[in-house]
Amino acid sequence: MLCKEFDARQMPYKLCVTAQHREMLDQVMQFFQLKPDYDLDLMQPDQSLNALGSKILIAMDAILAQEHFDLVLVHGDTLTSTMVALAAFHREVRVGHVEAGLRTYNKKSPFPEELNRQLTGRIADYHFAPTRAAQENLLREGVSEGSILVTGNTVIDALNWTLRTIKNTADFPTITIVKKKLNQTKKLILVTGHRRENFGEGLANICNAISQIAQQPEVEVVFALHMNPNAKDVIVEMLGAKANIHLIPAIEYPVFVWLMSEASIIISDSGGIQEEAPTLNVPVIVTRDTTERQEGVDKGYAHLVGTNTVKIVDTVNRLLKSSDDRPVFQNPYGDGNASKKIADFIANLSL
């Protein structure tokens, strides 16, 4: 959405992607009608983080050597963001960090994203924080107040744009296909799982919980599979033959947004979903031991349960019973204007 905002203002930029998640990237780029100026296409099967990180650093250095950029923007907590920020720093190009200041202060949870965020935060010159709490984290770390702008998160901009697009599109074939698979009389529980720290026993515990939940006749489960085989293969093996569970691979972003909007409950270890769900008034059961998005937990929109099977099942049952009395959520992660605020800030910089 930030690119679309730059386009609307005719602000010159170049878009670079590393294809760290190729399948997901391509369909998102197509949906948002974006075309990268640089597609590094660096992802390989079973590639280590160190191997990928070194490739990103080398590839970005070559781009920075041939281009003249006044500012490099990176987003979020990926290895790509950290390596691109480091490459820009080495070339003495200023860095802006979108989605800055989120912290758990546990470098192994989420792994490796927490340390990616902290490293990117040390490199960045400008910090676009989604919330006041994120701003406070940065201030405690010694970041100057003048370099921080509280914007909300651009993911809410993208969510709102997607919801409008779905509403204004007469025929959305991929949504229709998924809709036909579901029983509209049942309560939909949407599940995702992909965090590295949950691989192994944690993911198995989550699958055991989903298996128990799906035995309730009034619910229907959709598990949106991640492309990482360390997650996908385990989920398919444990849940592939279970009744009331639909395993859906690599769905398009608008289809996933539609599923979120239809869900009674979302079970996920995703950070982005914790931010999107309050806009849709859907509670999230967070299958992690920590979260860098504590605001949702504090307001009762998100429920931090880890990978404990009993806690997951009990929390689902409690939320299902109280669903009719649920208050309207007010999203603490933004109102859909983050891209405009960031573009305004950049337009006023002396670059």
C-alpha positions, 0 to 999 in steps of 0.5 A: 500500500505504501507503493500505491501511495507513492504512485498516487503522489508521483513520488519516484521509487524502485521496488526490490524483492528477494522472493524469500517466500516466492509463492506467496509473493507472486500472488500478492504482487499480482493482486495489488498490481505491483511489479518489482524493479528488482526481483532477486529470486534468491530462495532455494529449498532447505536453504539456511538462514546464513546462506540466504542472508549472505546472498541478500547482502551481496545482491543488494550491495550490487544494486546499491553500487549502481543506483543512487538512493536517498532512502531505503525502506524495509518492512517488518521482521524478515531476514530480508529486512535486516540484510537490506538495511545492513547493505544500505548502512554499509553504502551510507544510505539512510534507512527507514523501518516500517513496522518498527519497535515491536518487541518481545525481548526474548531473542528466541521467540519469535525466532529469528524475527525478534532479533531481526527487528532489534538489529534493523532498529539499530541500523534504521535512521527513521522508525515508523512505529505502529503503536505508542507501545512500539514507540516507547520501546524504541525510546527506551533503547535510546532512539531519538524521539524525532526519528520516530513516527507513530503511524499504525501498520500498513497491513491495516491499509492493505486489509481495508483495500482488500475488503473494499475490492472484494465487496466491489468485485461482482465475481471472485472465482477463488472465493466462490470455490472455497465458499462451496467447500464450507458448511455455512451453518457451522462456526468457522475456525481458521487456523495457520501455523508456520513459526520455526520455534513451534516446529516439532512438539509444538506444532504436534500439540497444535494439531492435536488441539485442532483434532479435538476441536473439530470433533464438535459438530457445530464447528468447521475448521479451515487450516491454511497451510504454509509453504514451509514443508517443516510445517505443512508435512506435519499438518497434512500427516496429522490432520489430512484425514480428519472430518470437519477439517479442510487443509487449504494450500497456499491460498491467495491473500483476498481469499484468506481475508474473506476467510478471516472475515467469516471466522468465529475464531482464528488460531494462529502464530502469525503476527500480522493476523494479530493486527488484522483480526481486530478490524474484522472483530474476530478474536485470535488464539495466539499459539506462541509463548510471547508476542510483540503485539501485546496491545491485543492481549491487553484489550482482550482481542488476542489470547496468548496460550502457547502450544499447550493442547489443553489451553488451546481447546479450553480457550476455543470452547470459552470463546465459542460460548461467549461469541454472542456477547462479544464487544466491538473491537477497536483496532489498536494497530491503526486506522488504515492511514499508515501509508499516507502518514509515512509518505507525508513524513518522507516528502518532508525530509531533506534528502 
